[in-house]
């Protein structure tokens, strides 16, 4: 069975929305190493994150190391509105119940699956018990407003801390087993 990991940039107050507005002052070599050290055979993305990533990485030169890392994995996209995808190695998740379709993907052949961004998708899969690990890069900032990763009224999700590193920037790299 494939493992599903949700990896997020998150502020101390739990905000994950629009990290491009607050994340970059803490982006350094330590964070890049942590971000790229996770193997991912497949990226599972919601429509908004897919469109953002495709816009940023699809047209980059093949020899760019960041573009290569993003373009290599299969991208499986959850969307009710898209009918075709242009980014290399991308396909739409079959229509139907998202949790059922992702459970089928998880049970199929392949390596690790990573979700990043895609907050609605991540919440849905956490509630369905399909997420195996959370990787949170907690930034030392209170953003004050914006969508938070753990929504009010969400399910109780027991976590077990398996690793925590503090980067020189003050960002904490927290890895939790779910369940």
C-alpha positions in Angstrom: 0.0 0.0 0.0 1.3 3.4 -0.9 1.8 6.1 1.8 0.1 9.4 1.5 1.9 12.4 3.0 0.5 15.9 3.3 3.3 18.5 3.3 2.5 22.2 4.1 4.0 25.6 4.8 2.1 26.8 7.8 2.3 29.8 10.1 2.4 29.6 13.9 -1.3 30.6 13.9 -2.1 27.7 11.5 -2.5 29.8 8.3 -1.7 27.9 5.1 -3.4 30.3 2.6 -1.3 32.3 0.2 2.2 31.3 1.5 3.6 33.3 -1.4 2.7 36.4 0.7 4.6 35.3 3.9 6.8 32.2 3.3 9.8 33.5 1.3 11.7 35.3 4.0 12.4 31.9 5.6 13.2 30.0 2.5 16.8 28.9 2.8 19.1 25.9 2.1 17.9 24.0 5.2 14.2 24.3 4.1 15.0 23.4 0.5 16.9 20.3 1.6 13.9 19.2 3.8 11.5 19.9 1.0 13.4 17.9 -1.6 14.4 15.0 0.7 10.9 13.5 0.6 10.5 10.9 -2.2 7.3 11.4 -4.2 6.3 9.1 -7.0 3.0 11.0 -7.3 1.8 14.5 -6.5 -1.9 14.5 -5.6 -3.2 18.0 -6.2 -6.5 20.0 -6.1 -7.3 22.2 -9.1 -6.1 25.5 -7.7 -2.7 24.1 -6.6 -2.4 22.2 -9.9 -3.0 25.4 -11.9 -0.6 27.4 -9.8 2.2 24.8 -10.0 1.6 24.1 -13.7 1.9 27.8 -14.4 5.1 28.0 -12.4 7.0 24.9 -13.5 5.6 23.5 -16.8 7.4 26.0 -19.0 10.8 26.0 -17.1 13.9 24.5 -18.8 14.3 20.8 -18.3 17.8 21.3 -16.8 16.5 23.5 -14.0 16.7 21.3 -10.8 13.5 22.6 -9.2 11.5 22.2 -12.5 12.9 18.7 -12.9 11.8 17.8 -9.4 8.3 19.1 -10.0 7.9 17.8 -13.6 9.2 14.3 -12.9 6.4 12.8 -10.7 3.0 11.9 -11.9 0.5 14.6 -11.1 -3.0 13.3 -10.2 -5.5 16.1 -10.1 -8.8 16.3 -8.3 -11.1 18.6 -10.1 -14.8 19.0 -11.0 -14.2 21.7 -13.5 -11.1 20.7 -15.5 -11.5 18.3 -18.5 -8.0 18.3 -19.7 -4.5 18.9 -18.4 -1.5 20.3 -20.2 1.4 19.8 -17.6 3.6 16.8 -18.4 2.8 13.6 -16.5 -0.6 14.8 -15.4 -4.0 13.1 -15.3 -7.3 13.7 -13.8 -8.6 11.5 -10.9 -11.6 9.7 -12.2 -14.9 11.4 -11.3 -16.7 10.0 -8.3 -16.3 10.1 -4.5 -12.8 11.6 -3.9 -12.1 9.4 -0.8 -13.0 6.3 -2.7 -10.9 7.2 -5.8 -7.9 8.2 -3.6 -8.2 4.9 -1.6 -8.0 3.1 -4.9 -5.0 5.1 -6.0 -3.4 4.4 -2.6 -4.0 0.7 -2.9 -2.6 0.5 -6.4 1.0 0.2 -7.6 3.6 2.9 -7.2 5.6 4.8 -4.6 4.8 7.5 -2.1 2.1 10.1 -2.8 2.5 13.7 -1.6 -0.1 16.4 -1.3 1.0 20.0 -0.9 -1.3 23.0 -0.9 -4.7 21.6 -1.8 -6.2 22.3 1.6 -9.7 21.1 0.8 -8.4 17.9 -0.6 -6.0 17.4 2.4 -8.9 18.0 4.9 -11.1 15.5 3.0 -8.5 12.8 3.1 -7.6 13.4 6.7 -11.2 13.0 7.7 -11.4 9.8 5.6 -8.4 8.3 7.4 -6.3 8.2 4.2 -3.4 10.3 5.2 -0.4 8.5 6.8 1.9 11.4 7.6 1.9 15.2 8.0 5.0 17.2 7.3 4.6 20.8 8.6 7.1 23.5 8.0 6.0 25.9 10.7 7.1 29.4 10.1 7.8 31.8 12.9 5.1 34.3 11.9 1.6 35.1 13.0 -0.2 35.9 9.7 -3.4 36.9 11.5 -5.9 36.0 8.8 -6.4 33.5 6.1 -7.5 29.9 5.7 -6.1 27.7 8.4 -5.0 24.1 7.9 -7.2 22.6 10.7 -10.7 24.1 10.3 -13.1 24.7 13.2 -15.4 21.7 13.5 -13.0 19.4 11.7 -12.4 15.8 12.8 -10.2 14.8 15.7 -7.0 13.4 14.2 -4.5 11.7 16.6 -0.9 12.5 15.7 2.4 11.0 16.8 5.4 13.3 16.5 8.1 11.2 14.7 10.6 14.0 14.0 11.1 17.7 14.8 14.0 19.8 13.6 14.5 23.5 14.2 16.2 25.3 11.4 18.5 28.3 11.9 15.8 30.5 10.4 13.4 29.5 13.3 11.2 27.4 11.0 10.4 24.0 12.6 10.2 20.9 10.4 7.6 18.7 12.1 6.8 15.2 10.9 3.8 13.4 12.4 2.4 9.9 11.9 -1.4 10.0 11.6 -3.4 7.6 13.7 
